[in-house]
Amino acid sequence: MTMHKATGLYLLWLLAAYLVGPESASGQQKSHQIMAGTQFPVHWGLGYQYNHHKHFSGRVQVGLLTAPYDKFIIYSMEAFGFDQKYSKALDQSFKLGIVGTVNPQYRFGNNYLGVQGQMAYLRGSISLEEAAQLLLDSKVPVPDLSQLPIILPDFSTRSNLFLLGITYGKEFTLSDPRFALRPEIGFTKIIAARNHFSIDIDVLDQLPPVKVYYHNLDERLKSYYLTYGYIPSISLYLVYTPGKKSL
């Protein structure tokens, strides 16, 4: 199932739960929550959560991946065996990104367990030398673009990553019960990846050796992400529950 289909089904599930009625089966009032915070080292973000049952809730988030989080993702991959000689080139391939998250949860008391799906859209650029570094030791013949009769500019890069993982968190209500802090730990794995490259000059992008080079670079990056893309995370969110009576 693609991330777009999973997100659509999840949003439909939230809508159906919302239409069931004003109260859950346990008689507990349903609630909406707005949250802001960070999932380190993935993104800074905003989120919306719908608690439609005593034990079940769903959360959607959107966040921004910027420095220095990009470097910590590389550090995490290195901890799981990624060769440091490729790190600089991979780091340049994504410097900015948008991350979308869906997270259905099972709640017990102030604690919860969740299953988390994330789609990351990343952008960056790499030079021909950095791309060549990523393709070192490739078992597939790679065209030598340095032999072309022109000097190629840097490649712009776009990567789409799909991550799946688990989360555990606990909510601590503040003195004003409308507000709470929610620390959370998680562990995600990159399970799908697709990478696009461009010189932004259409004539050059269509050259056969350049297209082959792009394909080989995509396959190599994909293998790195799928093999070493394990990302433990620590999150902290400030949560606001509209309509909750203050003391």
FITIVEX-863344 format. One record per residue (C-alpha): x, y negated, z negated. Coordinates in steps of 0.1 Angstrom, whole numbers, padded with zeros to 4 digits, always signed. Each point is the difference from the previous one (the first is absolute). Layout:
! residues N
XYZ...
***
This chain:
! residues 247
+0000+0000+0000+0014-0034+0009+0003-0028-0026-0027-0020+0019-0025+0029-0003+0009+0006-0036-0005-0037-0009-0033-0001+0018-0014+0031-0018+0012-0013-0033-0017-0034+0005-0032+0018+0010+0003+0021-0032+0003-0032-0021-0031-0015+0018-0020+0031-0006+0009+0000-0037-0009-0036-0003-0035+0006+0014-0008+0029-0024-0012-0024-0027+0010-0026-0026+0011+0026-0026+0020+0032+0000-0013+0034-0009+0014-0005-0035-0020-0032-0004+0032-0021+0001-0003-0033+0018+0019+0000+0033+0027-0026+0004+0021-0018+0025+0036-0010-0007+0025-0023+0017+0037+0006-0005+0033-0016+0008+0035+0013-0006+0028+0021+0014+0008+0036+0009+0038+0001-0003+0017+0005+0024-0028+0001+0026-0019-0033-0001-0015-0030-0017-0037+0001+0004-0037-0007-0007-0026+0027-0005-0037+0007-0006-0013+0029-0021-0035+0013-0002-0008+0021-0031-0032+0018+0010+0000+0028-0026+0014+0006-0035+0027+0022+0015+0004-0011+0036+0011-0032+0016+0016-0011+0033+0026-0027+0008+0011-0018+0031+0030-0022+0002+0020-0021+0025+0036-0011-0008+0031-0015+0014+0034+0017+0002+0029-0024-0001+0035-0002-0013+0013+0013-0024-0025+0029+0002+0012+0011+0034+0035+0007-0014-0014+0020-0030-0019+0023+0025+0033+0007+0016+0016+0007-0034-0029+0024-0007+0007+0019+0032+0037+0002-0008-0009+0015-0034-0017+0028+0019+0029+0007+0023+0000-0027+0027+0035-0006+0013+0013-0035-0010+0018-0004+0033-0034-0006+0016-0014-0022-0027+0010-0035+0014-0015+0008+0034-0033+0014-0015-0002-0030-0024+0000-0024+0030-0028+0019+0018-0026-0012-0025+0002-0034-0019-0037-0008-0003-0031+0020-0002-0037+0003-0008-0012+0029-0021-0036+0012-0002-0010+0024-0028-0031+0022-0008+0000+0016-0034-0030+0022-0013+0005+0006-0038-0012+0023-0027-0004-0019-0033+0001+0013-0036-0002-0026-0027+0024-0028+0009+0022+0024+0021-0004+0010+0036+0015+0023+0026-0001-0010+0037+0008+0013+0035+0015-0028+0020+0002-0004+0038+0020-0029+0014+0007-0014+0035+0030-0022+0004+0005-0023+0030+0037-0011+0000+0020-0024+0022+0036-0007+0004+0028+0000+0026+0032+0019+0006+0030-0006+0022+0013+0025+0026+0029+0008-0023-0024+0007-0029-0022+0022+0022+0031+0019+0011+0008+0005-0037-0034+0016-0006+0005+0024+0029+0034+0012-0012+0003+0038+0001-0032+0003+0021-0003+0034+0015-0019-0015+0030+0019-0018+0027-0004-0037-0004+0006-0026+0028+0029-0023-0006-0018-0034+0005+0033-0018-0005+0009+0011+0035-0029-0020+0016+0011-0030+0020-0017-0024-0024+0003-0007-0037-0031+0011-0018-0015-0022-0028-0011+0014-0033-0029+0024+0000-0032-0011-0018-0014+0029-0020-0035+0010-0012-0006+0030-0022-0033+0015-0011+0004+0022-0031-0027+0021-0016+0007+0009-0037-0019+0024-0023+0004+0003-0037-0013+0001-0035-0004-0026-0027-0005-0001-0038-0009-0031-0019-0016-0014-0032-0020-0032-0005+0006-0023-0030-0027-0025-0007+0012-0034-0010-0015-0024-0027-0024-0012+0027-0017+0033+0011-0005-0013+0035+0038+0004+0005+0022+0031-0003+0035+0011+0007+0004+0032+0020+0035+0016+0001+0003+0029+0024+0025+0026+0012-0001+0017+0034+0018+0022+0024-0006-0001+0038+0014+0018+0030+0003-0013+0036-0020+0026+0019-0002-0016+0034+0020-0027+0019+0000-0017+0033+0025-0026+0012-0001-0024+0029+0029-0020+0014+0003-0028+0025+0025-0025+0014-0029-0023+0007+0010-0001+0037-0024+0022+0019+0024+0007+0029+0027+0013-0024-0025+0020-0022-0011+0019+0031+0035+0011+0010+0001+0038-0001+0031+0002-0022-0015-0025-0024-0033+0019-0003+0020+0032-0007+0020-0018-0026-0032-0013-0017-0014+0035-0001+0031+0015-0015+0002-0028-0026-0037+0005-0009+0006+0037-0005+0031-0006-0021-0017-0026-0023-0030+0023-0003+0022+0029-0012+0016-0023-0026-0033-0012-0013-0016+0034-0002+0030+0017-0015+0010-0025-0026-0031-0022-0004-0008+0006-0037-0009-0031-0019-0006+0000-0038-0017-0033-0011-0009-0020-0031-0029-0024+0002-0015-0027-0021-0033-0017+0007-0020-0027-0016-0037+0010+0003-0031-0022-0002-0035+0013-0005-0026-0026+0011-0031-0001-0021+0015+0017-0030-0010-0019-0032+0029-0017-0018+0002+0001-0038
***
